Amino acid sequence: MNYNIDDDTTDYVKMCMGLAILPIQTIRNDAIPQLSGELLQKAHPSCQELLAYMESTWFSRIPDWSVYGWTTRTNNSVEGMNLNFFLPH
């Protein structure tokens, strides 16, 4: 999906990508209703498929993927450790 189709679609997809850094209650009470409502109507129809995927895959498990308040939000430290396994010593 090319999300640069128009500004509304770009904004919609970027909002989806940014959900993980929001507090859990904000995701549930504000973001999901916004993504399911008027914002979805303004965006490209393919965003309906994106929302369906997110609902079935992610929204039911919000506490598992919200990184709000975490001091480490990436897996860079793990990737660095894995890299050491493959470097010659």
Order of alpha helices (4+ residues) and beta strands (2+ residues): alpha-alpha-alpha-alpha-alpha-alpha
